Amino acid sequence: MKFITLVFVLLITYSCAHKNASSEYELKIRQHRDAQNDFMKNSPDSPFNAKTKVDFHPLKFYDPDTNFIFRSRLFLYDEADSLLIYGTKGEPRKAWRIGFFTLNYNSVIHRLNLYKSISRSGKEYHGIWFTDETTGDETYGVGRYLDFEMSEDVNNLYTIDFNYAYNPYCSYSSEYSCAIPTKEDHLCFEVKAGEKIFHD
């Protein structure tokens, strides 16, 4: 009887700890989204204020979902693949495909590329550009992005969290041009996480 009671207490303790961790994560995501909305609405640098005025309404998101958080090493290519990608206005942009991640979703392994590019200010940055089975329906038709920070540790285990996936500026205003993900950057499953399409 004491053993059964102990097991019951341990299960309740685990359940509460798991629930608290989940609640903390959801709060973190919602705070991040509140900050996004505040920037988009109020910053002079947002696409709703910087160029042609676009009527603002709060961004749309999927509910936070931990099923779309993945862990993977970055598998570097032997040599970074230099390529031209194109913006939504048709202009070529130089980028480097430097490596990939592996995502295990429903027991199927998917590959997701990482790119290096140069901003207009001349600053080097890394990013993930992707499409998935929601693209053009529930999410923006060009694709979505994830920001990325490189680690100096080649064996680092990265967290790829699609709850932070966001739309490029061209999804809000035609004044902007944004990089179009290549066919290799398509994920063959529905990523129901992150930002949804803005214009219905």
N, CA and C atoms as a LAMMPS dump frame, in Angstrom:
ITEM: TIMESTEP
0
ITEM: NUMBER OF ATOMS
600
ITEM: BOX BOUNDS ff ff ff
-5.0000000000000000e+02 5.0000000000000000e+02
-5.0000000000000000e+02 5.0000000000000000e+02
-5.0000000000000000e+02 5.0000000000000000e+02
ITEM: ATOMS id mol type element x y z
1 1 1 N 0.831 -1.212 0
2 1 2 C 0 0 0
3 1 3 C 0.863 1.259 0
4 2 1 N 1.954 1.213 0.794
5 2 2 C 2.867 2.359 0.833
6 2 3 C 3.513 2.577 -0.522
7 3 1 N 3.85 1.451 -1.212
8 3 2 C 4.485 1.554 -2.531
9 3 3 C 3.542 2.22 -3.529
10 4 1 N 2.272 1.812 -3.504
11 4 2 C 1.282 2.392 -4.422
12 4 3 C 1.117 3.883 -4.153
13 5 1 N 1.09 4.239 -2.879
14 5 2 C 0.968 5.655 -2.511
15 5 3 C 2.153 6.453 -3.019
16 6 1 N 3.365 5.876 -2.877
17 6 2 C 4.581 6.556 -3.323
18 6 3 C 4.556 6.773 -4.829
19 7 1 N 4.151 5.741 -5.575
20 7 2 C 4.067 5.852 -7.037
21 7 3 C 3.068 6.938 -7.426
22 8 1 N 1.934 6.971 -6.735
23 8 2 C 0.91 7.977 -7.013
24 8 3 C 1.445 9.394 -6.78
25 9 1 N 2.166 9.574 -5.682
26 9 2 C 2.745 10.887 -5.361
27 9 3 C 3.766 11.293 -6.417
28 10 1 N 4.583 10.34 -6.837
29 10 2 C 5.603 10.638 -7.858
30 10 3 C 4.951 11.024 -9.178
31 11 1 N 3.858 10.326 -9.536
32 11 2 C 3.167 10.644 -10.782
33 11 3 C 2.551 12.038 -10.73
34 12 1 N 1.957 12.383 -9.6
35 12 2 C 1.372 13.712 -9.436
36 12 3 C 2.451 14.782 -9.505
37 13 1 N 3.59 14.512 -8.855
38 13 2 C 4.708 15.472 -8.86
39 13 3 C 5.229 15.686 -10.27
40 14 1 N 5.398 14.582 -11.029
41 14 2 C 5.883 14.684 -12.412
42 14 3 C 4.89 15.453 -13.268
43 15 1 N 3.607 15.137 -13.099
44 15 2 C 2.569 15.802 -13.891
45 15 3 C 2.562 17.304 -13.636
46 16 1 N 2.688 17.702 -12.381
47 16 2 C 2.691 19.123 -12.038
48 16 3 C 3.923 19.824 -12.601
49 17 1 N 5.071 19.155 -12.487
50 17 2 C 6.315 19.742 -13.003
51 17 3 C 6.24 19.915 -14.509
52 18 1 N 5.688 18.892 -15.201
53 18 2 C 5.556 18.956 -16.656
54 18 3 C 4.595 20.077 -17.057
55 19 1 N 3.487 20.191 -16.334
56 19 2 C 2.502 21.232 -16.619
57 19 3 C 3.104 22.616 -16.407
58 20 1 N 3.884 22.78 -15.344
59 20 2 C 4.514 24.073 -15.071
60 20 3 C 5.512 24.441 -16.158
61 21 1 N 6.302 23.446 -16.607
62 21 2 C 7.28 23.694 -17.673
63 21 3 C 6.573 24.101 -18.953
64 22 1 N 5.445 23.411 -19.248
65 22 2 C 4.674 23.734 -20.442
66 22 3 C 4.091 25.142 -20.356
67 23 1 N 3.589 25.499 -19.182
68 23 2 C 3.003 26.824 -18.989
69 23 3 C 4.056 27.909 -19.129
70 24 1 N 5.245 27.665 -18.599
71 24 2 C 6.336 28.627 -18.705
72 24 3 C 6.739 28.82 -20.164
73 25 1 N 6.783 27.719 -20.925
74 25 2 C 7.143 27.809 -22.344
75 25 3 C 6.097 28.61 -23.106
76 26 1 N 4.818 28.316 -22.873
77 26 2 C 3.748 29.035 -23.563
78 26 3 C 3.779 30.52 -23.219
79 27 1 N 4.073 30.841 -21.97
80 27 2 C 4.174 32.247 -21.565
81 27 3 C 5.313 32.931 -22.309
82 28 1 N 6.44 32.237 -22.432
83 28 2 C 7.596 32.78 -23.154
84 28 3 C 7.245 33.067 -24.607
85 29 1 N 6.54 32.134 -25.25
86 29 2 C 6.132 32.315 -26.644
87 29 3 C 5.166 33.493 -26.773
88 30 1 N 4.22 33.587 -25.879
89 30 2 C 3.227 34.666 -25.958
90 30 3 C 3.866 36.036 -25.699
91 31 1 N 4.843 36.09 -24.815
92 31 2 C 5.561 37.342 -24.58
93 31 3 C 6.338 37.753 -25.828
94 32 1 N 6.95 36.775 -26.48
95 32 2 C 7.674 37.049 -27.732
96 32 3 C 6.723 37.598 -28.793
97 33 1 N 5.543 37.038 -28.879
98 33 2 C 4.566 37.474 -29.879
99 33 3 C 3.994 38.843 -29.539
100 34 1 N 3.827 39.115 -28.263
101 34 2 C 3.385 40.455 -27.858
102 34 3 C 4.411 41.501 -28.287
103 35 1 N 5.699 41.155 -28.14
104 35 2 C 6.764 42.072 -28.546
105 35 3 C 6.762 42.265 -30.061
106 36 1 N 6.504 41.19 -30.815
107 36 2 C 6.398 41.31 -32.273
108 36 3 C 5.281 42.265 -32.665
109 37 1 N 4.129 42.077 -32.06
110 37 2 C 2.987 42.93 -32.372
111 37 3 C 3.252 44.38 -32.008
112 38 1 N 3.896 44.6 -30.874
113 38 2 C 4.216 45.961 -30.452
114 38 3 C 5.159 46.626 -31.445
115 39 1 N 6.176 45.879 -31.899
116 39 2 C 7.108 46.428 -32.889
117 39 3 C 6.385 46.749 -34.196
118 40 1 N 5.607 45.803 -34.676
119 40 2 C 4.923 45.996 -35.948
120 40 3 C 3.965 47.182 -35.903
121 41 1 N 3.307 47.365 -34.793
122 41 2 C 2.322 48.436 -34.681
123 41 3 C 2.964 49.799 -34.482
124 42 1 N 4.042 49.862 -33.688
125 42 2 C 4.546 51.152 -33.221
126 42 3 C 5.896 51.596 -33.772
127 43 1 N 6.723 50.672 -34.216
128 43 2 C 8.057 51.065 -34.664
129 43 3 C 8.015 51.754 -36.026
130 44 1 N 8.777 52.839 -36.209
131 44 2 C 8.849 53.484 -37.534
132 44 3 C 9.552 52.601 -38.555
133 45 1 N 10.247 51.554 -38.078
134 45 2 C 10.954 50.653 -38.99
135 45 3 C 10.119 49.454 -39.413
136 46 1 N 8.922 49.335 -38.89
137 46 2 C 8.096 48.184 -39.253
138 46 3 C 7.509 48.405 -40.649
139 47 1 N 7.163 47.33 -41.337
140 47 2 C 6.582 47.479 -42.689
141 47 3 C 5.226 48.166 -42.69
142 48 1 N 4.619 48.314 -41.531
143 48 2 C 3.34 49.002 -41.446
144 48 3 C 3.503 50.519 -41.337
145 49 1 N 4.75 50.964 -41.119
146 49 2 C 4.99 52.395 -40.93
147 49 3 C 6.123 52.961 -41.778
148 50 1 N 7.079 52.122 -42.161
149 50 2 C 8.314 52.631 -42.762
150 50 3 C 8.125 53.122 -44.192
151 51 1 N 7.323 52.429 -44.979
152 51 2 C 7.151 52.811 -46.379
153 51 3 C 5.679 53.13 -46.619
154 52 1 N 5.041 52.404 -47.53
155 52 2 C 3.623 52.624 -47.757
156 52 3 C 2.844 52.163 -46.532
157 53 1 N 1.938 52.979 -46.088
158 53 2 C 1.154 52.651 -44.908
159 53 3 C 0.257 51.455 -45.178
160 54 1 N 0.382 50.448 -44.332
161 54 2 C -0.483 49.279 -44.388
162 54 3 C -1.261 49.239 -43.083
163 55 1 N -2.563 49.033 -43.178
164 55 2 C -3.377 48.975 -41.967
165 55 3 C -2.932 47.8 -41.104
166 56 1 N -2.669 48.096 -39.855
167 56 2 C -2.188 47.068 -38.936
168 56 3 C -3.342 46.382 -38.218
169 57 1 N -3.222 45.086 -38.096
170 57 2 C -4.026 44.351 -37.128
171 57 3 C -3.116 43.285 -36.537
172 58 1 N -3.396 42.792 -35.364
173 58 2 C -2.482 41.845 -34.71
174 58 3 C -2.139 40.666 -35.612
175 59 1 N -0.878 40.265 -35.552
176 59 2 C -0.433 39.128 -36.341
177 59 3 C -1.159 37.864 -35.887
178 60 1 N -1.256 36.92 -36.796
179 60 2 C -1.962 35.668 -36.501
180 60 3 C -0.952 34.54 -36.294
181 61 1 N -1.196 33.721 -35.291
182 61 2 C -0.278 32.643 -34.952
183 61 3 C -1.04 31.349 -34.654
184 62 1 N -0.357 30.24 -34.871
185 62 2 C -0.826 28.968 -34.328
186 62 3 C -0.599 28.978 -32.822
187 63 1 N -1.383 28.178 -32.119
188 63 2 C -1.12 28.011 -30.691
189 63 3 C 0.255 27.373 -30.497
190 64 1 N 0.964 27.728 -29.442
191 64 2 C 2.276 27.098 -29.184
192 64 3 C 2.139 25.577 -29.151
193 65 1 N 3.062 24.907 -29.813
194 65 2 C 2.993 23.443 -29.918
195 65 3 C 4.408 22.871 -29.835
196 66 1 N 4.68 22.142 -28.773
197 66 2 C 6.035 21.589 -28.568
198 66 3 C 6.343 20.439 -29.519
199 67 1 N 5.357 19.97 -30.281
200 67 2 C 5.625 18.937 -31.281
201 67 3 C 6.451 19.474 -32.443
202 68 1 N 6.573 20.796 -32.516
203 68 2 C 7.347 21.399 -33.602
204 68 3 C 8.647 22.013 -33.091
205 69 1 N 9.178 21.415 -32.052
206 69 2 C 10.508 21.75 -31.561
207 69 3 C 11.407 20.553 -31.842
208 70 1 N 12.516 20.789 -32.517
209 70 2 C 13.42 19.712 -32.905
210 70 3 C 14.833 20.012 -32.403
211 71 1 N 15.604 18.94 -32.226
212 71 2 C 16.999 19.069 -31.819
213 71 3 C 17.863 18.37 -32.867
214 72 1 N 18.908 19.053 -33.306
215 72 2 C 19.774 18.465 -34.333
216 72 3 C 21.139 19.119 -34.326
217 73 1 N 22.149 18.344 -34.665
218 73 2 C 23.447 18.92 -34.998
219 73 3 C 23.336 19.625 -36.337
220 74 1 N 24.273 20.543 -36.589
221 74 2 C 24.41 21.145 -37.91
222 74 3 C 25.433 20.335 -38.677
223 75 1 N 25.002 19.712 -39.758
224 75 2 C 25.898 18.91 -40.586
225 75 3 C 26.437 19.811 -41.699
226 76 1 N 27.667 20.245 -41.54
227 76 2 C 28.272 21.177 -42.497
228 76 3 C 28.631 20.465 -43.794
229 77 1 N 28.384 21.129 -44.909
230 77 2 C 28.851 20.612 -46.182
231 77 3 C 30.371 20.764 -46.25
232 78 1 N 31.022 19.873 -47.001
233 78 2 C 32.478 19.95 -47.124
234 78 3 C 32.912 21.308 -47.645
235 79 1 N 32.105 21.851 -48.529
236 79 2 C 32.371 23.19 -49.074
237 79 3 C 31.039 23.924 -49.198
238 80 1 N 30.987 25.139 -48.677
239 80 2 C 29.755 25.917 -48.753
240 80 3 C 29.344 26.096 -50.203
241 81 1 N 28.09 25.833 -50.49
242 81 2 C 27.561 25.893 -51.847
243 81 3 C 27.095 27.312 -52.151
244 82 1 N 27.841 28.019 -53.002
245 82 2 C 27.456 29.37 -53.395
246 82 3 C 26.357 29.291 -54.449
247 83 1 N 25.308 30.078 -54.261
248 83 2 C 24.206 30.026 -55.206
249 83 3 C 23.489 31.364 -55.261
250 84 1 N 22.728 31.533 -56.327
251 84 2 C 21.875 32.711 -56.445
252 84 3 C 20.47 32.32 -56.048
253 85 1 N 19.907 33.075 -55.136
254 85 2 C 18.496 32.94 -54.836
255 85 3 C 17.82 34.214 -55.335
256 86 1 N 16.517 34.192 -55.397
257 86 2 C 15.813 35.343 -55.97
258 86 3 C 14.823 35.926 -54.978
259 87 1 N 14.708 37.256 -55.063
260 87 2 C 13.731 37.948 -54.248
261 87 3 C 12.388 37.961 -54.94
262 88 1 N 11.366 38.381 -54.231
263 88 2 C 10.012 38.384 -54.781
264 88 3 C 9.816 39.426 -55.877
265 89 1 N 10.765 40.334 -56.043
266 89 2 C 10.728 41.289 -57.154
267 89 3 C 11.606 40.827 -58.31
268 90 1 N 12.145 39.61 -58.197
269 90 2 C 12.922 39.02 -59.286
270 90 3 C 14.412 39.274 -59.233
271 91 1 N 14.902 40.003 -58.247
272 91 2 C 16.325 40.337 -58.185
273 91 3 C 17.139 39.162 -57.63
274 92 1 N 18.312 38.89 -58.229
275 92 2 C 19.169 37.811 -57.723
276 92 3 C 19.912 38.246 -56.467
277 93 1 N 20.122 37.295 -55.583
278 93 2 C 20.877 37.548 -54.352
279 93 3 C 21.84 36.392 -54.155
280 94 1 N 23.053 36.72 -53.732
281 94 2 C 24.032 35.676 -53.495
282 94 3 C 23.895 35.148 -52.072
283 95 1 N 23.957 33.835 -51.946
284 95 2 C 23.884 33.201 -50.637
285 95 3 C 24.759 31.955 -50.659
286 96 1 N 24.988 31.392 -49.477
287 96 2 C 25.792 30.187 -49.344
288 96 3 C 25.003 29.164 -48.536
289 97 1 N 24.801 27.994 -49.111
290 97 2 C 24.167 26.893 -48.388
291 97 3 C 25.286 26.17 -47.641
292 98 1 N 25.324 26.32 -46.334
293 98 2 C 26.517 25.859 -45.592
294 98 3 C 26.328 24.534 -44.868
295 99 1 N 25.093 24.112 -44.657
296 99 2 C 24.882 22.861 -43.945
297 99 3 C 23.408 22.552 -43.813
298 100 1 N 23.107 21.503 -43.086
299 100 2 C 21.703 21.115 -42.927
300 100 3 C 21.467 20.498 -41.549
301 101 1 N 20.199 20.497 -41.16
302 101 2 C 19.746 19.843 -39.94
303 101 3 C 18.87 18.657 -40.331
304 102 1 N 18.733 17.709 -39.419
305 102 2 C 17.811 16.604 -39.646
306 102 3 C 16.687 16.697 -38.62
307 103 1 N 15.455 16.612 -39.113
308 103 2 C 14.27 16.711 -38.27
309 103 3 C 13.498 15.397 -38.332
310 104 1 N 13.27 14.808 -37.189
311 104 2 C 12.494 13.564 -37.129
312 104 3 C 11.048 13.911 -36.804
313 105 1 N 10.197 13.803 -37.811
314 105 2 C 8.781 14.113 -37.614
315 105 3 C 7.955 12.9 -38.009
316 106 1 N 7.211 12.364 -37.068
317 106 2 C 6.404 11.156 -37.286
318 106 3 C 7.25 10.015 -37.848
319 107 1 N 8.454 9.89 -37.276
320 107 2 C 9.389 8.8 -37.619
321 107 3 C 9.925 8.89 -39.046
322 108 1 N 9.809 10.06 -39.662
323 108 2 C 10.403 10.302 -40.982
324 108 3 C 11.454 11.403 -40.827
325 109 1 N 12.634 11.176 -41.404
326 109 2 C 13.72 12.146 -41.304
327 109 3 C 13.629 13.142 -42.452
328 110 1 N 13.603 14.43 -42.112
329 110 2 C 13.564 15.509 -43.096
330 110 3 C 14.831 16.339 -42.97
331 111 1 N 15.261 16.922 -44.072
332 111 2 C 16.46 17.751 -44.093
333 111 3 C 16.07 19.217 -44.239
334 112 1 N 16.728 20.067 -43.46
335 112 2 C 16.455 21.508 -43.48
336 112 3 C 17.778 22.257 -43.622
337 113 1 N 17.894 23.061 -44.683
338 113 2 C 19.156 23.749 -44.968
339 113 3 C 19.352 25.011 -44.136
340 114 1 N 20.619 25.34 -43.922
341 114 2 C 21.005 26.599 -43.286
342 114 3 C 21.783 27.423 -44.3
343 115 1 N 21.466 28.729 -44.363
344 115 2 C 22.095 29.624 -45.329
345 115 3 C 22.867 30.743 -44.633
346 116 1 N 23.898 31.172 -45.328
347 116 2 C 24.613 32.39 -44.94
348 116 3 C 24.362 33.422 -46.015
349 117 1 N 24.106 34.655 -45.6
350 117 2 C 23.849 35.724 -46.55
351 117 3 C 24.444 37.019 -46.018
352 118 1 N 24.365 38.059 -46.861
353 118 2 C 24.903 39.373 -46.494
354 118 3 C 23.761 40.384 -46.547
355 119 1 N 23.594 41.127 -45.458
356 119 2 C 22.535 42.135 -45.419
357 119 3 C 22.939 43.35 -46.255
358 120 1 N 21.999 44.25 -46.467
359 120 2 C 22.282 45.459 -47.246
360 120 3 C 23.349 46.32 -46.578
361 121 1 N 23.446 46.205 -45.256
362 121 2 C 24.457 46.974 -44.526
363 121 3 C 25.829 46.302 -44.553
364 122 1 N 25.897 45.13 -45.205
365 122 2 C 27.162 44.427 -45.318
366 122 3 C 27.425 43.445 -44.192
367 123 1 N 26.442 43.226 -43.338
368 123 2 C 26.613 42.327 -42.203
369 123 3 C 26.25 40.896 -42.594
370 124 1 N 27.106 39.952 -42.191
371 124 2 C 26.856 38.538 -42.457
372 124 3 C 25.853 37.984 -41.447
373 125 1 N 24.93 37.171 -41.925
374 125 2 C 23.971 36.557 -41.016
375 125 3 C 23.589 35.165 -41.525
376 126 1 N 23.024 34.373 -40.646
377 126 2 C 22.584 33.02 -40.991
378 126 3 C 21.084 32.923 -40.794
379 127 1 N 20.446 32.12 -41.617
380 127 2 C 19.008 31.984 -41.496
381 127 3 C 18.494 30.712 -42.155
382 128 1 N 17.275 30.377 -41.801
383 128 2 C 16.562 29.238 -42.376
384 128 3 C 15.342 29.784 -43.105
385 129 1 N 15.182 29.399 -44.355
386 129 2 C 14.026 29.805 -45.153
387 129 3 C 13.325 28.523 -45.583
388 130 1 N 12.04 28.431 -45.391
389 130 2 C 11.388 27.157 -45.697
390 130 3 C 9.944 27.346 -46.152
391 131 1 N 9.464 26.336 -46.852
392 131 2 C 8.044 26.172 -47.13
393 131 3 C 7.633 24.817 -46.566
394 132 1 N 6.325 24.616 -46.435
395 132 2 C 5.821 23.339 -45.923
396 132 3 C 4.425 23.13 -46.486
397 133 1 N 3.731 22.118 -46.003
398 133 2 C 2.433 21.771 -46.571
399 133 3 C 1.312 22.741 -46.196
400 134 1 N 1.604 23.73 -45.358
401 134 2 C 0.611 24.785 -45.078
402 134 3 C 0.819 26.009 -45.961
403 135 1 N 1.952 26.075 -46.672
404 135 2 C 2.316 27.257 -47.45
405 135 3 C 1.302 27.527 -48.56
406 136 1 N 0.861 28.781 -48.613
407 136 2 C -0.118 29.17 -49.621
408 136 3 C -1.549 28.904 -49.213
409 137 1 N -1.72 28.291 -48.059
410 137 2 C -3.065 28.008 -47.55
411 137 3 C -3.232 28.701 -46.199
412 138 1 N -2.677 28.12 -45.158
413 138 2 C -2.767 28.724 -43.838
414 138 3 C -1.602 29.675 -43.562
415 139 1 N -0.514 29.519 -44.311
416 139 2 C 0.664 30.366 -44.097
417 139 3 C 1.062 31.044 -45.404
418 140 1 N 1.938 32.039 -45.285
419 140 2 C 2.306 32.902 -46.41
420 140 3 C 2.824 32.092 -47.597
421 141 1 N 2.364 32.46 -48.795
422 141 2 C 2.637 31.692 -50
423 141 3 C 4.078 31.62 -50.443
424 142 1 N 4.906 32.589 -50.047
425 142 2 C 6.322 32.549 -50.418
426 142 3 C 7.093 31.627 -49.482
427 143 1 N 6.737 31.638 -48.211
428 143 2 C 7.435 30.825 -47.22
429 143 3 C 7.632 31.605 -45.933
430 144 1 N 8.292 30.977 -44.982
431 144 2 C 8.556 31.607 -43.693
432 144 3 C 10.022 31.455 -43.326
433 145 1 N 10.428 32.204 -42.313
434 145 2 C 11.831 32.248 -41.919
435 145 3 C 12.002 31.877 -40.451
436 146 1 N 13.221 31.446 -40.127
437 146 2 C 13.67 31.275 -38.749
438 146 3 C 15.038 31.927 -38.61
439 147 1 N 15.21 32.762 -37.601
440 147 2 C 16.527 33.329 -37.326
441 147 3 C 17.42 32.248 -36.726
442 148 1 N 18.732 32.471 -36.838
443 148 2 C 19.655 31.429 -36.389
444 148 3 C 20.969 32.05 -35.927
445 149 1 N 21.498 31.514 -34.836
446 149 2 C 22.808 31.931 -34.341
447 149 3 C 23.738 30.721 -34.319
448 150 1 N 24.904 30.876 -34.95
449 150 2 C 25.882 29.802 -35.02
450 150 3 C 26.616 29.656 -33.691
451 151 1 N 26.97 28.423 -33.373
452 151 2 C 27.819 28.135 -32.227
453 151 3 C 29.218 27.774 -32.726
454 152 1 N 30.23 28.09 -31.933
455 152 2 C 31.595 27.721 -32.304
456 152 3 C 31.837 26.229 -32.097
457 153 1 N 30.998 25.586 -31.339
458 153 2 C 31.119 24.153 -31.063
459 153 3 C 30.526 23.366 -32.23
460 154 1 N 31.367 22.644 -32.96
461 154 2 C 30.894 21.917 -34.145
462 154 3 C 29.947 20.778 -33.771
463 155 1 N 29.992 20.353 -32.51
464 155 2 C 29.11 19.277 -32.064
465 155 3 C 27.883 19.799 -31.321
466 156 1 N 27.662 21.098 -31.4
467 156 2 C 26.534 21.691 -30.681
468 156 3 C 25.216 21.094 -31.163
469 157 1 N 24.315 20.848 -30.209
470 157 2 C 22.986 20.358 -30.537
471 157 3 C 22.044 21.562 -30.541
472 158 1 N 21.574 21.919 -31.729
473 158 2 C 20.748 23.113 -31.887
474 158 3 C 19.265 22.797 -31.656
475 159 1 N 18.551 23.815 -31.206
476 159 2 C 17.098 23.724 -31.091
477 159 3 C 16.466 24.453 -32.27
478 160 1 N 15.669 23.74 -33.042
479 160 2 C 14.937 24.323 -34.166
480 160 3 C 13.484 24.389 -33.734
481 161 1 N 13.02 25.593 -33.4
482 161 2 C 11.689 25.765 -32.826
483 161 3 C 10.809 26.542 -33.808
484 162 1 N 9.905 25.827 -34.458
485 162 2 C 9.049 26.454 -35.465
486 162 3 C 7.971 27.345 -34.852
487 163 1 N 7.817 27.332 -33.544
488 163 2 C 6.902 28.276 -32.914
489 163 3 C 7.384 29.713 -33.085
490 164 1 N 8.663 29.874 -33.443
491 164 2 C 9.229 31.2 -33.705
492 164 3 C 9.272 31.533 -35.194
493 165 1 N 8.712 30.679 -36.038
494 165 2 C 8.707 30.946 -37.48
495 165 3 C 7.904 32.22 -37.764
496 166 1 N 8.446 33.059 -38.634
497 166 2 C 7.79 34.344 -38.899
498 166 3 C 7.743 34.643 -40.394
499 167 1 N 6.878 35.58 -40.75
500 167 2 C 6.73 35.995 -42.138
501 167 3 C 7.734 37.088 -42.481
502 168 1 N 8.268 37.062 -43.714
503 168 2 C 9.101 38.182 -44.165
504 168 3 C 8.242 39.414 -44.419
505 169 1 N 8.903 40.564 -44.521
506 169 2 C 8.179 41.837 -44.669
507 169 3 C 7.308 41.882 -45.91
508 170 1 N 7.715 41.166 -46.967
509 170 2 C 6.921 41.225 -48.204
510 170 3 C 5.547 40.593 -48.022
511 171 1 N 5.342 39.858 -46.948
512 171 2 C 4.02 39.272 -46.704
513 171 3 C 3.008 40.323 -46.256
514 172 1 N 3.504 41.471 -45.799
515 172 2 C 2.633 42.548 -45.333
516 172 3 C 2.48 43.653 -46.375
517 173 1 N 3.568 43.942 -47.119
518 173 2 C 3.563 45.063 -48.049
519 173 3 C 4.339 44.718 -49.315
520 174 1 N 3.775 45.053 -50.457
521 174 2 C 4.431 44.793 -51.747
522 174 3 C 5.619 45.721 -51.982
523 175 1 N 5.825 46.68 -51.092
524 175 2 C 6.984 47.561 -51.201
525 175 3 C 8.281 46.803 -50.931
526 176 1 N 8.176 45.646 -50.293
527 176 2 C 9.366 44.891 -49.888
528 176 3 C 9.588 43.696 -50.81
529 177 1 N 10.845 43.289 -50.87
530 177 2 C 11.201 42.056 -51.563
531 177 3 C 11.895 41.146 -50.56
532 178 1 N 11.606 39.864 -50.641
533 178 2 C 12.218 38.933 -49.698
534 178 3 C 12.673 37.674 -50.418
535 179 1 N 13.636 37 -49.817
536 179 2 C 14.218 35.8 -50.415
537 179 3 C 13.185 34.686 -50.534
538 180 1 N 13.176 34.042 -51.702
539 180 2 C 12.248 32.938 -51.944
540 180 3 C 12.958 31.622 -51.628
541 181 1 N 12.424 30.83 -50.721
542 181 2 C 13.036 29.519 -50.45
543 181 3 C 13.092 28.664 -51.712
544 182 1 N 14.148 27.872 -51.839
545 182 2 C 14.293 27 -53.004
546 182 3 C 13.432 25.746 -52.819
547 183 1 N 13.331 24.944 -53.881
548 183 2 C 12.565 23.698 -53.793
549 183 3 C 13.156 22.756 -52.758
550 184 1 N 14.467 22.843 -52.545
551 184 2 C 15.117 21.991 -51.549
552 184 3 C 14.732 22.366 -50.127
553 185 1 N 14.152 23.534 -49.968
554 185 2 C 13.807 24.016 -48.632
555 185 3 C 12.356 23.728 -48.27
556 186 1 N 11.732 22.792 -48.971
557 186 2 C 10.342 22.432 -48.683
558 186 3 C 10.295 21.246 -47.727
559 187 1 N 9.493 21.383 -46.678
560 187 2 C 9.263 20.29 -45.733
561 187 3 C 7.941 19.613 -46.087
562 188 1 N 7.996 18.305 -46.248
563 188 2 C 6.825 17.572 -46.721
564 188 3 C 5.891 17.173 -45.576
565 189 1 N 5.617 18.12 -44.72
566 189 2 C 4.597 17.933 -43.688
567 189 3 C 4.069 19.308 -43.296
568 190 1 N 2.963 19.336 -42.594
569 190 2 C 2.35 20.598 -42.193
570 190 3 C 3.016 21.122 -40.925
571 191 1 N 3.648 22.276 -41.044
572 191 2 C 4.255 22.924 -39.877
573 191 3 C 3.218 23.89 -39.301
574 192 1 N 2.345 23.352 -38.459
575 192 2 C 1.283 24.161 -37.864
576 192 3 C 1.809 24.819 -36.596
577 193 1 N 2.776 25.689 -36.789
578 193 2 C 3.421 26.404 -35.705
579 193 3 C 3.948 27.72 -36.241
580 194 1 N 4.062 28.711 -35.354
581 194 2 C 4.566 29.995 -35.773
582 194 3 C 3.502 30.881 -36.369
583 195 1 N 3.945 31.804 -37.234
584 195 2 C 3.027 32.818 -37.776
585 195 3 C 2.206 32.291 -38.943
586 196 1 N 0.949 32.694 -38.964
587 196 2 C 0.054 32.374 -40.076
588 196 3 C 0.074 33.493 -41.117
589 197 1 N -0.688 33.305 -42.182
590 197 2 C -0.78 34.319 -43.235
591 197 3 C -1.444 35.587 -42.676
592 198 1 N -0.967 36.771 -43.127
593 198 2 C -1.491 38.019 -42.609
594 198 3 C -2.718 38.492 -43.393
595 199 1 N -2.588 38.509 -44.734
596 199 2 C -3.703 38.966 -45.58
597 199 3 C -4.586 37.768 -45.948
598 200 1 N -5.845 37.827 -45.568
599 200 2 C -6.781 36.736 -45.926
600 200 3 C -7.163 36.819 -47.388
